[in-house]
Amino acid sequence: MADININPNIPPATLYPQPPELNVPTPPPGMVATPPPPKRGIPKLILLFGVGVLVILLVAFLINKFAGGLGKGGSGNIVWWGLWEDESVVAPLIAEYQQQNPKVKIQYIKQSQQDYRERLTNALAKGTGPDIFRFHNTWVPMLARELDFVPASVMSASEFAQTFYPVASSDLASGTGLVGIPLEYDGLALFINEDIFAGRTPPITWDDLRQTAIALTIKDEQGTITQSGVALGRSENVDHWQEILALMMLQNGVDLTNPTGQLAEDALRFFSIFSTVDGVWDASLPASTLAFAAGKVAMYFGPSWRAFEIRQQNPNLKFRTVPVPQLPKTNPKEPDMGYATYWVEGVWARSKNKTEAWKFLKFLSSKESLEKMYQNAAKIRLFGEPYSRTDMAQLLSDDPIVGSIIAQAPDAQSWFLASRTFDGATGINSQIGKYFEDAVNSVNAGSPAAKALETVAAGVGQVISQYGLTGK
């Protein structure tokens, strides 16, 4: 409101001029001019002013209620959908944050993995989604419209790149920004049975792995496999075959958006050769995780969390992980390529509590918070979720399970071939995986790899075009 310019040279009485005298006519004789009686009740001006104040107060109340009252005050009710961690793991962190921010209330809800992606998608579409939710690193194209960008005030792109592994910056880039913060990292590792290896050197290259697998496979007189050198070569009973095949192709220089040509054919044939030629694995065997846990497999591929199942099924099994095999190098300085498959925390683009949600995720992604969560989880299982931050790698470098996965994280890649992501039938991993599954089965049945991959390329092209993708 502008200040009133008062001229000190004018006497106060003249600031507001007096109204001129009114020329009121004299009433005729015999009539008395009686003024009308004063009206009773509240004057209209006061009444209108009071109503206006009430309307303003009501609007302010509704804005504060439904918008969470965030602004600069830092308050709100945040709903967080988790997926793997029990509430006991995150509750101490939530309590710590709420103590520092008493106007913020955070509700953690652990979700079932069954139909998770469909339930999340439906809730977001209906406008009833959570403020924060966990999603797989391959889901960005499917959720792009519902994911909020990480505010620069919370974490700039350069800070993000310095904090997390390069694959996270690649996977979580969407449009002009980043759409999530990873609180964990995981990827493919080679599990080895230490009793079967009995001092053998773990394989470094794929050729090493093949020769080791042949040497460690045992068959009875009928040719039945009683001990497999490696669980590899098929799709129906090799857990994580999607990641293994994708890794082989990426290492061989294949463009997975158009997996045709000699390089792709060689990778597909090599994947199948363990079953079709070497006979170290076949369709009669149980699922690879079960077989490894039973002590019947020398080598097995899987992410770190499979160790929980293996230990639960066989507490006495002696095993550890080593980095995944590589192609022979022409230059020893060439980096080893790993394959990443991990989960991320995102913020709903239409959340009323976006500002405080991102602040909370910033808090959770700090070194101190991640270490606390890891320790909380390690109280109820073998280990916590591997750290997503590059500056925490040394803390896990000597771990017999997680160490090898973290060692390959700096040069890991990923793509839309990942298992156990619970995409549902229409999910990007499910659709693309089905095309590659048919190709593996076709080659195992004797069909040429080139023909099988032509169908894969056509199918993959259709799927990724739905999301405007042309390469990754």
N, C-alpha and C positions, 0 to 999 in steps of 0.2 A: 504494500500500500504506500503511495507517495506521501511524503511529509507535506503538511500545510505550510505555505509560505506566509508567515505573519510579519507584516510590516510594523516595526516598532514605532514608527512615526505617526501611526494612526491610533487615536484613543480607542480603548477597548470597546466603548459603547458603539463605535461606528463600524466594527468588524462585520456585524450582521445588521443592516439597515432596518429601521422600524417600518412596519407596513403603513400605508396612508390611511387617514381616517375615512371611515365609511359614511356615506350620506344616506342615513336611514330615514325614510319618510315617517311623519307623525301620523299615528292612527286616527281615523275619523272620530268625531265626538260620539261618546256612548260606547265606544269599544275600547277595551283594555288589552293592550298587547302583552299577553301572557306567554312567557317562553315555554316551549314544550318540555314535558318532564324528561329528566335524564334516562337514557336507556340502560337497562340493567344487563349484566352478563359481561363476558370477557370481550374486550375490543378485538376487532378482526385482525389488526396488525399483530397484536400479541399472540393471538391464536395461531396465525399463520407461521409466526416465528417459532412457536413451540413445536408445531407439527414438523417444520423443517429440521429442527434439532433432532427430533426423534427419528426421522428418516435417515439423517446422516449417521446417527449412532447405530441404527439397524444395519445399514450398509457396511459400516466399519466392522461390526460384529461378524457379519457373514463372510466378508473378505478374510478376516482373521481366522475364522473357523475352517473354511474350505481351502484356503491357500496355505494353511499351516502356519501362518504368521511368521514367515521366514525373514525376508528382507535382510537388514543388517543385524537384526536381533539374534539370529541363529536359533530358531525354535521350530518344532514340527514333529509330526508323528510319522516315522519311516517304517515301511514294511519291507523286509528283506527275505527273498526266497533263496534258501540255500539248497544244496543237493546232496552232498556227501557227508558233511561234517555234522556231528551231533551238536545240540545246543550247548552242551557243557564245554565244548572247545571254544566257541565264540562268545559265550556269556560273559566271561571276565573282561574281554575287550570292550564289549558293549557297555558294561557297567563303568569301566574306566572312562569311556568317551562321554557317557551321560553325566558322570560326576564333573567332568570338565565343562560340559555344556548342559546345564540343568533344564533348559527349556526343550531339549531334544529327547524324544522317546523312540526307541528302536525295537521293533518286534521281529525276531528271527523265526522263520518257519521252514523247517526242513521238509523238502518235497520228496516224494517217491520218484524214482527214475522212470517208472513205467508211464508211458504216454506223457512224459514231462513236456516235451517240446510242443505237443498239440495243446496241452492244458495252458501252458504259458502263452502261446500264440492266441488262443481263444480269449484268455483273460485280458490281454492287451487290446485285442480288437473290440471287446465289449466296454473298454474304459475302466475296467476293474483290476488292472494289473498292479503288481507290486512296484514300489519305488526303485528297489534294487533287485536284480535277479542274476543268477548264474547261467551262463550259456557256453557252449563249446566254441573253440576258436574257429571252427569251420562254419558256424552258423551266421556269420555277419551278413552274407547276402540275403538270407531268409528274414533277418530281423532288422535290416538297415533302416527302415522307415520308423521303427519304434525305439531305436537306440539314440540316446542323447550324446552329443559330442563332449569329450572331456574339456572343461573350460581351461583356457590358458592360465587363468588365475589359480587354478588348482595344480595343473601340470602342463607345461608347454611341450610341444612336440620334441624339442631338443632335449629337454629334461627326461621325457619319456624314453627317448632313444638311449640316453646315457644310463638310465635306471634298469631297463629290462632288456632281455635278449632280442637280437635283431628280428627274429621270426615274429615276435609280438608286434613290433612296429609294422611289419608287413601284413600280418593277419588282421589286425584291428584298424587298419586304414580304410576309411569309407568316405567317399566324396572329398571334402576338404578338411577332414579331421580324423581323430581317433575316437573309437566308440566303446572303450572298456579299459579296465585296469586289472591285470592278472595278479592274483594273490598266490598262485602256484604255477609250477611248470612240470611237465612230464613228457616222456617220449619213449621211443622204442629202445629196448635193451636186449642183449643176448644173455639169457639165464643159462648157467652151466651147473650140472650135477658134479660136485667135487669128488664124490666117491667114484663115479664112473670115470672121470678124467684122471684121477690118481696121479697127479703130477704132470699131466700133459699141458703143453702150452696152448692157451686159448687161440682160436683162429684170428688172424688179422685181416685176410682177404677172403673173398667168396670162394676162391679156389681152395684155400686152406680149410674153410668150413666144409666144403664138399668132401675132401679127402679124409678129414677127421670124422665126418658123419659115417662114411663107408666103413672106416676102421672100427668104429664103436658100435656098429649095428650087429646084433646077434639074431640068428634065425634057428628054429628047430629043424628037425629032419623033414618036416612037411613044408618047409619054407615060410612058416609063420614067423612074423617079427615078434621076438620076445623082449628085445631091447633095441630101441630106435636111436640112431645117432643124432637125428635132428627131426623135429616136427615141421615139415615143410613140403610143399608141392601140391597141396590140394586146398579146396575151399570149404568142404563140408565139415572137416574136423580139425582144421588148423586155425586156432584163435588168432586174431589180428593178421590174417593173411592179407587184408586190404593194405595195412600199413607196410607190411614186408614187400609186397609187390610194388607199391608206390615208391618205396625207398630204392628198390632195384632200378626202376625206370628212371627216377630222378638222377641217381648216381650215373646212369648210363647216358644222360643227356637227352632224355625223352621229354617232349612237350606234351604234358598230360591232357591238355585241352584238345590235342589232335594226335593221339597215340598210334601213329602208323609209321611204317618205314622199318628199316633194318634194325635200328637201335631198340625200338619197341618190341619187335619180334624176338630179338635175342634175349631181352629181359624176361619176356613171357615164357619162352622156352626154358630158360635157365631156372625160373621158379618151378616149372613143372617137372624138370628132369629128376628131382629127388624122388619122385614117385614113379614116373614113367620109365626111367632108365636105371637109376641107382637102386631103387627098391628099398630105400631106408624108411619110407613111410607109405602107408596105404589107407584105403577107405575103411578097412575093417577095424582100425584102431580107435580108441575113445578120443574125445576132445583133447587137444594138446595140453591144456592146463591140467586136466585131470591126470593124464598120462605122466606128465613131468612130476606132479606132486606124488604120484605113486612110485616114483623112482625108476620108471621104465624108459626115460628119455634122457639122453646126454645133454642136448641143447634145445632150447625153447625160446621163442621171441615173445616179448610182452612189455607193457609199461610197468613202472615201479609198483603200482597198486596191486598187481597180480600176486605180489609176494605175500600179501595178507591172506589170500585164499590158499596159497600153497602151504604156508606155515600152519594155517588152521587145519588143513586136511592131513598134513604130515609134519608134526612138530619136530621130528627127528631128522628130517631131510637136511643134508648139508648142501647149500647152494649159494651162489653169488651171481652178480651180473658183470658183464664186460661190455665195452663198446661194440656196436654193430659192425659187421665186416665191411670192408671197403673194396673198391676196384684197385688193381695195381696202379701205382702212381709213377708217372714219368718224372715228376719233381717231388722230392720228399717234403717240400714246404707246402704242398697242396693241402688244404684243410680237409679233415674228415667230415663227411656229411651224415648228420643224424636225421631222425624224423620225429617231429613234434606232434603231440596230441594232448591238449590241456584245456582247462576251463577258466573262464573269465567272469568278472563282475561287471555288469552294465547298469546304466540308469535309464529308466523309462523316459522317453522324450516328452510325454505328456504328464509326467509326475508334477504335482503341486509342490513337491519338496526337493526339486532337483539340486538346488544350491547346497542344502545341508547334506543331501545324499552323497554328493561328490566330495564334500569335506570329510565325511565319515570314511569313504573309500581311500582318500588320501592318508588319513590316520591309520587305516588298516594296512596300507601298503608300505608303511615305514619299516625300517629294519627291526626296531624294537617290537612292534606289533606282530610282525611275521614270526619272529623268534618265539614270542610268547604263544602264538597259536600252534607252532610246531611242537613246543614242549607240552602244551595241553593235550594235543593229539597223541603224542608219544606215550602218554600215561595210560592210554587205552588200547594202543596197537603198536606195531613194530617201530613205526616212525611217522612223522607228520608229513604234510604235503611239501614236496621239494620247493625250495625257495625260487621265486620268480625274478629276484633281483640279482644282477651280475656281481654286485659288491658283497654278496653273501655266499658265493660259490665255494670259497675255501672252507666254510663251515661244514660242508657236506662232502668234500673231496675224498675223504677216507672212508666214507660209508660203503659197506660191501654191496648194497643194493642201489642206492641213489647216486653214488659217486660217479659211476660210468655214464649215467644219463646226464648229469650236470656237466660232465666233461665235454660232451658233444653238443650241449645246448647252444654255444656261441655260433655254430655253423649248421644248425638244424634248419630244415625246411618242412613245409606241410602242404597238404592239398586236401581236396574233398574226397579222400579215401581214408576213412577212419571208422573203426568198429566201436561198438558199445557206446555210441553217442546218443542212442535212443531218439533218433530223428523221427521215427514213425515212417509209414509207408511212402509218404510224399516228400520226405526230407531229402536234402541234396546228397548226403552220404548214402542214403538207402538207394536212391535212384541210380547214381553213378556206380555204386558198388555192385548192383545187380548186373549191369552190362559187363563189368570186369569178371564177375563170377561166372557168367555164361561163357566168357572167353577162356577162362582157366579150365572149366569143365569140357569145353570143346576140344582144346588142345590135349587134355588128358585122354579124351576119347579117340584121338588120332587125327583130328582136323588140322590143317595148316594154320600156323599162327597168324599169317598175313590175312587170311580170310576172316578169322575170328576178330581181329583188331579193326577191320573195316566196319563191322557192326558196332563195335565199341565206340569208335570215333564218331559215327553218325549219332549214336545215342547220347554221348557226352555233349556233343554240340547242341543238341536239342535242350538238354537240361540246363547247361550254363547260360544259354541264350535267354532263358526265362528270367535270369537275374542280371542281364546286361553284361555278362562276363565274357571276356575273350581270351584271357590268359592270366597266369599267376606265377 
